[in-house]
Amino acid sequence: ENEMKRIFGASIVREQRTRTRNKQHKRSWLSQPKPTWPPLSKSGITMKLVETKRGCQHFTFEHSRDYQKVQFDFLDAVESLNPNNITAVLHLHPYHVDSLTQ
């Protein structure tokens, strides 16, 4: 990194580091990711087309095996009646939908 700073200058190296860090988060019109947010990964939830009736598409949500395990951990946390257990699930899986909405 020091050699890169010597060749290109510290401001260029710093700018490139910032760009690389910001690519971890997807930008959308709903939210602007903050650098302190955990990196976004695939959630494990997908939609599968079930049928199309009279031009209306019907989908179902499917969970991957990994997501199912997290979901069961979440349900155990809810049944424990201890909100700290839900927080623990969120700590390990920061974008788990049900934990975020609980």
DRENPA-907960 format. One line per field, with one value per residue: z, y, x of N, C-alpha, C, O in turn; residue in one letter. Coordinates in steps of 0.02 Angstrom, whole numbers, plus 50000, padded with zeros to 5 digits. Layout:
% residues N
n.Z (Z | ...)
n.Y (Y | ...)
n.X (X | ...)
ca.Z (Z | ...)
ca.Y (Y | ...)
ca.X (X | ...)
c.Z (Z | ...)
c.Y (Y | ...)
c.X (X | ...)
o.Z (Z | ...)
o.Y (Y | ...)
o.X (X | ...)
residuo (A | ...)
END
This chain:
% residues 102
n.Z (50000 | 50036 | 49930 | 49826 | 49868 | 49854 | 49716 | 49656 | 49742 | 49900 | 49909 | 49799 | 49824 | 49943 | 49897 | 49809 | 49900 | 49971 | 49870 | 49845 | 49968 | 49970 | 49870 | 49925 | 49967 | 49904 | 49815 | 49822 | 49782 | 49895 | 50009 | 50071 | 50086 | 50230 | 50275 | 50392 | 50397 | 50398 | 50274 | 50130 | 50093 | 50003 | 50041 | 50050 | 50023 | 49897 | 49754 | 49676 | 49527 | 49530 | 49460 | 49319 | 49302 | 49203 | 49161 | 49280 | 49388 | 49504 | 49645 | 49752 | 49905 | 49934 | 50046 | 50069 | 50127 | 50223 | 50260 | 50315 | 50430 | 50502 | 50516 | 50599 | 50713 | 50742 | 50771 | 50886 | 50968 | 50979 | 51045 | 51167 | 51235 | 51265 | 51222 | 51199 | 51140 | 51010 | 50968 | 50969 | 50861 | 50759 | 50770 | 50718 | 50594 | 50510 | 50416 | 50423 | 50388 | 50466 | 50598 | 50594 | 50581 | 50694)
n.Y (49940 | 50061 | 50082 | 50099 | 50218 | 50301 | 50297 | 50333 | 50424 | 50473 | 50513 | 50455 | 50318 | 50309 | 50346 | 50240 | 50135 | 50171 | 50160 | 50021 | 49973 | 50024 | 49950 | 49835 | 49850 | 49859 | 49988 | 50071 | 50147 | 50143 | 50139 | 50202 | 50126 | 50120 | 50137 | 50068 | 49964 | 49786 | 49674 | 49635 | 49483 | 49337 | 49297 | 49175 | 49157 | 49125 | 49154 | 49056 | 49021 | 48967 | 48953 | 49020 | 49109 | 49168 | 49275 | 49316 | 49297 | 49174 | 49150 | 49061 | 49065 | 49003 | 48925 | 48906 | 48768 | 48813 | 48934 | 48884 | 48823 | 48936 | 48996 | 48904 | 48920 | 49052 | 49034 | 48955 | 49050 | 49143 | 49066 | 49053 | 49167 | 49266 | 49413 | 49438 | 49324 | 49331 | 49441 | 49385 | 49297 | 49390 | 49450 | 49353 | 49334 | 49460 | 49507 | 49432 | 49409 | 49385 | 49402 | 49535 | 49598 | 49563)
n.X (50041 | 50098 | 50187 | 50096 | 50038 | 50148 | 50169 | 50043 | 49984 | 49917 | 49783 | 49718 | 49733 | 49660 | 49533 | 49506 | 49501 | 49387 | 49290 | 49295 | 49250 | 49120 | 49059 | 49014 | 48886 | 48722 | 48645 | 48489 | 48331 | 48257 | 48338 | 48493 | 48640 | 48743 | 48916 | 48942 | 48854 | 48824 | 48897 | 48801 | 48723 | 48666 | 48499 | 48432 | 48302 | 48187 | 48081 | 47959 | 47876 | 47712 | 47590 | 47500 | 47356 | 47229 | 47311 | 47368 | 47499 | 47551 | 47648 | 47761 | 47852 | 48014 | 48125 | 48299 | 48402 | 48494 | 48434 | 48317 | 48366 | 48409 | 48285 | 48219 | 48299 | 48264 | 48126 | 48137 | 48196 | 48092 | 47995 | 48057 | 48028 | 48117 | 48184 | 48318 | 48368 | 48318 | 48388 | 48515 | 48504 | 48491 | 48615 | 48700 | 48643 | 48614 | 48519 | 48404 | 48240 | 48119 | 48166 | 48204 | 48081 | 48013)
ca.Z (50000 | 50037 | 49863 | 49788 | 49888 | 49825 | 49643 | 49636 | 49790 | 49954 | 49898 | 49750 | 49859 | 49990 | 49857 | 49785 | 49958 | 49985 | 49817 | 49857 | 50027 | 49953 | 49824 | 49963 | 49979 | 49846 | 49824 | 49793 | 49798 | 49961 | 50063 | 50053 | 50134 | 50269 | 50278 | 50453 | 50391 | 50379 | 50202 | 50108 | 50061 | 49981 | 50100 | 50053 | 50005 | 49826 | 49733 | 49622 | 49494 | 49540 | 49403 | 49291 | 49287 | 49174 | 49159 | 49348 | 49409 | 49575 | 49666 | 49821 | 49931 | 49954 | 50088 | 50062 | 50189 | 50272 | 50286 | 50358 | 50495 | 50535 | 50533 | 50658 | 50768 | 50757 | 50804 | 50954 | 51005 | 50994 | 51096 | 51231 | 51264 | 51284 | 51163 | 51187 | 51094 | 50943 | 50954 | 50954 | 50792 | 50716 | 50771 | 50673 | 50527 | 50516 | 50368 | 50429 | 50381 | 50523 | 50656 | 50585 | 50588 | 50758)
ca.Y (50000 | 50119 | 50092 | 50126 | 50288 | 50337 | 50302 | 50366 | 50475 | 50447 | 50526 | 50406 | 50254 | 50316 | 50346 | 50172 | 50094 | 50189 | 50130 | 49950 | 49962 | 50039 | 49900 | 49780 | 49864 | 49879 | 50050 | 50071 | 50208 | 50135 | 50154 | 50215 | 50088 | 50153 | 50096 | 50028 | 49907 | 49723 | 49660 | 49602 | 49418 | 49308 | 49283 | 49106 | 49156 | 49134 | 49149 | 49008 | 49027 | 48908 | 48948 | 49082 | 49102 | 49229 | 49328 | 49332 | 49248 | 49155 | 49128 | 49037 | 49078 | 48943 | 48937 | 48858 | 48729 | 48857 | 48982 | 48847 | 48815 | 49001 | 49007 | 48864 | 48955 | 49109 | 49011 | 48936 | 49112 | 49172 | 49024 | 49061 | 49228 | 49308 | 49453 | 49434 | 49268 | 49356 | 49484 | 49340 | 49274 | 49448 | 49461 | 49304 | 49339 | 49528 | 49523 | 49383 | 49449 | 49379 | 49432 | 49608 | 49623 | 49541)
ca.X (50000 | 50142 | 50212 | 50040 | 50032 | 50205 | 50160 | 49981 | 49964 | 49875 | 49711 | 49694 | 49729 | 49604 | 49471 | 49496 | 49482 | 49318 | 49249 | 49293 | 49208 | 49050 | 49032 | 48985 | 48816 | 48684 | 48608 | 48423 | 48294 | 48227 | 48386 | 48563 | 48680 | 48795 | 48978 | 48943 | 48809 | 48857 | 48893 | 48740 | 48734 | 48603 | 48458 | 48409 | 48231 | 48176 | 48012 | 47950 | 47811 | 47670 | 47545 | 47474 | 47285 | 47200 | 47361 | 47391 | 47550 | 47550 | 47714 | 47771 | 47919 | 48049 | 48183 | 48355 | 48413 | 48527 | 48385 | 48271 | 48398 | 48405 | 48215 | 48205 | 48332 | 48222 | 48065 | 48157 | 48207 | 48026 | 47963 | 48091 | 48001 | 48173 | 48203 | 48391 | 48381 | 48306 | 48446 | 48571 | 48494 | 48508 | 48688 | 48730 | 48611 | 48586 | 48466 | 48351 | 48179 | 48073 | 48198 | 48202 | 48013 | 47984)
c.Z (50000 | 49968 | 49818 | 49804 | 49856 | 49750 | 49625 | 49681 | 49839 | 49940 | 49849 | 49784 | 49907 | 49953 | 49831 | 49841 | 49975 | 49933 | 49828 | 49915 | 50010 | 49905 | 49860 | 49972 | 49914 | 49862 | 49792 | 49811 | 49867 | 50018 | 50033 | 50104 | 50167 | 50271 | 50340 | 50450 | 50374 | 50304 | 50186 | 50074 | 50040 | 50042 | 50105 | 50039 | 49930 | 49812 | 49674 | 49594 | 49502 | 49479 | 49379 | 49272 | 49262 | 49177 | 49226 | 49370 | 49484 | 49592 | 49736 | 49841 | 49951 | 49993 | 50073 | 50128 | 50243 | 50302 | 50331 | 50427 | 50535 | 50557 | 50594 | 50720 | 50791 | 50795 | 50875 | 50998 | 51025 | 51050 | 51164 | 51270 | 51290 | 51223 | 51149 | 51140 | 51022 | 50921 | 50936 | 50883 | 50743 | 50714 | 50723 | 50601 | 50524 | 50468 | 50369 | 50436 | 50443 | 50587 | 50653 | 50598 | 50655 | 50806)
c.Y (50063 | 50134 | 50122 | 50200 | 50330 | 50348 | 50346 | 50423 | 50447 | 50457 | 50476 | 50338 | 50254 | 50313 | 50276 | 50126 | 50108 | 50158 | 50055 | 49934 | 49973 | 49989 | 49841 | 49789 | 49885 | 49943 | 50041 | 50136 | 50203 | 50155 | 50167 | 50180 | 50131 | 50109 | 50051 | 49968 | 49844 | 49710 | 49620 | 49536 | 49391 | 49284 | 49210 | 49100 | 49168 | 49129 | 49100 | 49017 | 48962 | 48898 | 49018 | 49070 | 49169 | 49288 | 49348 | 49277 | 49237 | 49124 | 49098 | 49054 | 49011 | 48962 | 48885 | 48821 | 48772 | 48906 | 48946 | 48837 | 48880 | 49015 | 48967 | 48894 | 49015 | 49087 | 48987 | 48998 | 49145 | 49132 | 49031 | 49122 | 49275 | 49348 | 49453 | 49376 | 49289 | 49401 | 49442 | 49313 | 49330 | 49462 | 49414 | 49312 | 49407 | 49546 | 49470 | 49420 | 49445 | 49410 | 49508 | 49636 | 49604 | 49598)
c.X (50043 | 50170 | 50158 | 50032 | 50088 | 50195 | 50100 | 49959 | 49914 | 49801 | 49681 | 49685 | 49670 | 49537 | 49455 | 49473 | 49408 | 49271 | 49241 | 49246 | 49135 | 49019 | 49001 | 48910 | 48782 | 48645 | 48539 | 48389 | 48261 | 48274 | 48455 | 48606 | 48734 | 48857 | 48980 | 48896 | 48848 | 48850 | 48830 | 48758 | 48666 | 48564 | 48437 | 48334 | 48225 | 48101 | 48008 | 47880 | 47773 | 47625 | 47528 | 47401 | 47260 | 47249 | 47389 | 47440 | 47547 | 47618 | 47711 | 47842 | 47950 | 48111 | 48237 | 48363 | 48446 | 48477 | 48335 | 48300 | 48395 | 48333 | 48196 | 48238 | 48291 | 48159 | 48080 | 48167 | 48140 | 47992 | 47995 | 48065 | 48056 | 48196 | 48278 | 48409 | 48369 | 48364 | 48507 | 48565 | 48513 | 48582 | 48724 | 48706 | 48576 | 48530 | 48410 | 48284 | 48135 | 48102 | 48195 | 48132 | 47982 | 47981)
o.Z (49968 | 49948 | 49776 | 49759 | 49834 | 49724 | 49583 | 49661 | 49823 | 49957 | 49858 | 49773 | 49912 | 49976 | 49832 | 49831 | 49991 | 49950 | 49821 | 49912 | 50033 | 49901 | 49830 | 49984 | 49875 | 49917 | 49741 | 49850 | 49894 | 50068 | 49978 | 50162 | 50135 | 50270 | 50341 | 50494 | 50340 | 50273 | 50225 | 50032 | 50057 | 50089 | 50161 | 50041 | 49903 | 49853 | 49629 | 49631 | 49482 | 49451 | 49412 | 49231 | 49295 | 49193 | 49230 | 49371 | 49523 | 49558 | 49773 | 49799 | 49981 | 49976 | 50065 | 50179 | 50301 | 50362 | 50381 | 50477 | 50595 | 50611 | 50637 | 50774 | 50850 | 50845 | 50920 | 51056 | 51080 | 51096 | 51215 | 51330 | 51333 | 51176 | 51092 | 51105 | 50977 | 50864 | 50893 | 50848 | 50693 | 50663 | 50690 | 50554 | 50533 | 50478 | 50320 | 50483 | 50470 | 50626 | 50704 | 50622 | 50670 | 50863)
o.Y (50113 | 50192 | 50165 | 50241 | 50386 | 50402 | 50390 | 50465 | 50404 | 50414 | 50456 | 50304 | 50205 | 50280 | 50255 | 50084 | 50061 | 50132 | 50028 | 49887 | 49936 | 49985 | 49801 | 49740 | 49923 | 49949 | 50008 | 50176 | 50254 | 50184 | 50145 | 50201 | 50174 | 50048 | 50002 | 49925 | 49847 | 49733 | 49576 | 49533 | 49420 | 49256 | 49186 | 49045 | 49215 | 49104 | 49103 | 49020 | 48909 | 48844 | 49068 | 49027 | 49221 | 49344 | 49394 | 49218 | 49284 | 49079 | 49110 | 49057 | 48969 | 49011 | 48825 | 48841 | 48768 | 48918 | 48975 | 48842 | 48880 | 49041 | 48992 | 48894 | 49028 | 49117 | 48998 | 48998 | 49170 | 49161 | 49018 | 49128 | 49317 | 49318 | 49466 | 49380 | 49266 | 49400 | 49461 | 49307 | 49318 | 49483 | 49434 | 49298 | 49411 | 49596 | 49464 | 49457 | 49497 | 49440 | 49541 | 49692 | 49629 | 49589)
o.X (50026 | 50176 | 50172 | 50019 | 50077 | 50211 | 50105 | 49919 | 49874 | 49761 | 49623 | 49634 | 49633 | 49491 | 49397 | 49430 | 49372 | 49218 | 49186 | 49207 | 49092 | 48958 | 48965 | 48875 | 48809 | 48617 | 48533 | 48415 | 48240 | 48253 | 48471 | 48609 | 48765 | 48850 | 49016 | 48898 | 48899 | 48801 | 48809 | 48803 | 48614 | 48592 | 48424 | 48306 | 48255 | 48063 | 48050 | 47831 | 47797 | 47621 | 47539 | 47386 | 47268 | 47229 | 47430 | 47422 | 47541 | 47642 | 47663 | 47887 | 47917 | 48145 | 48222 | 48335 | 48428 | 48478 | 48312 | 48265 | 48379 | 48322 | 48160 | 48209 | 48284 | 48141 | 48039 | 48148 | 48133 | 47963 | 47962 | 48077 | 48044 | 48223 | 48299 | 48459 | 48404 | 48386 | 48546 | 48616 | 48546 | 48609 | 48772 | 48742 | 48515 | 48496 | 48373 | 48274 | 48116 | 48065 | 48186 | 48125 | 47927 | 47958)
residuo (E | N | E | M | K | R | I | F | G | A | S | I | V | R | E | Q | R | T | R | T | R | N | K | Q | H | K | R | S | W | L | S | Q | P | K | P | T | W | P | P | L | S | K | S | G | I | T | M | K | L | V | E | T | K | R | G | C | Q | H | F | T | F | E | H | S | R | D | Y | Q | K | V | Q | F | D | F | L | D | A | V | E | S | L | N | P | N | N | I | T | A | V | L | H | L | H | P | Y | H | V | D | S | L | T | Q)
END
